[in-house]
């Protein structure tokens, strides 16, 4: 072979090796063979740019973003009319399907947390849960970076898909935790990829000072751990809609739990719900002021009937309830004969709960070492929310990790609610709300239920009632409706 022929052969080979996705050939037998044939020519094989590979269509995460854009952009996708379940008369019971210490930083099941959810799906369905709330699916979780990277601290993409499929097979709808208030970059604070955005989507008053930002100030509460996004910008709105449609129609999620909704105005929730057609929507408006909760719910639907308004976690009820059971001060639950939380004003749009990943103590050993008194007080809380209006939500570790007896007691309360036909808007009345005694009567579709909380053992509803469940400082009675 002539020197000229050898040169052009090597030039062509080296050019091929610099293509994205072929970096593996820059070392090993192929490279060594080229060097041995180089003869008098000196050369060094160039290393491919990491950025070029990440931005290549051969990148599977990037390919998924491209595919989602092709399927779900406004140019080609027409959303269906919303068919919501969180309306008057809803009989939903929800399960929060994770806790802070279930990700791979603390817990290492073979298939990640998604694998645990997939394997437990049958139990979740048989226990009477209609909805299960999954943690944020994107890499980074509550501080997401590449939205379409489903390999995260919760497990691998294939196990996420399996968990969603298994929940559906068990008759359970799956709620995605959607984090769109803020976002991190791929390798830095604001190098956004998949979807790709300029740094000008970051609000003007964000803490980051690394480059050009939006001319607009943040419309809500910020998060210093991430870059706060400007939802007034069309690129942000368009990409949120595409991503949520992809979560629903490709991954299989049924509805949304919106994280940190104090970070952006409520009308964006309406925009994104109308674009993605969820069957259920709930916002984390973290505030105990129920007027603010009600105002936020109202602002998520500008139509007169508010049928498709998002629900909100009832922080007012949660904090009043925990204070009441911890201090035996049940007047905290009474507002002139109505419940003192959001369920006293707008129960169809109130998701009640006892504890969540945010309120449970931030101690990896707490759940397994919680005191007997702490567990008693939480069970009293469940006796309240599982007999009252609203949409009750049970915390995963309380149901699955506190032993058979505790789970059986929770199951009994769920069964009472289901058998009685208690809904989010069932009629109820408070019978007593004083020191050491709370009692209320609730009418389901088929049964009337009375619940009692507190140290006062002398109170009971009288003749004609059947004791259906009881434990330390709580009891529930039922009777058929007249």
Secondary structure, DSSP 8 states (H G I E B T S, - for coil): --HHHHHHHHHHHHHHHTSTT-GGGGSSHHHHHHHHT-TT---------HHHHHTSTTSHHHHHHHHHHHHHSTTT--------SSSTT----EEE---GGGSTTT---TTHHHHHHHHHHHHHHHTT-SEEE----STTGGG-SSTT---BTTB-HHHHHHHHHHHHHTT-EEEEEE--SEE--SSSSS--TTTT--GGGB-TT-S--SS---SS--SS---TTSEEB-TTSHHHHHHHHHHHHHIIIII---EEEES-GGGS-THHHHHHHHHH--S-EEE----S-HHHHHHHHHHT--STT-TT--EEE-HHHHHHHHHHHHHTBGGGGEETTEESSTHHHHGGGEEEES--TTTS-S-TTHHHH--HHHHHHHHHHHHHHTTSSSEEEEEHHHHHSSHHHHHHHHHHHHHHHHHHT--TT--EEEEEEEBTEEEEEEE-SSEEEEEEESS--S----TT-EEEEEETTEEEEEEE--
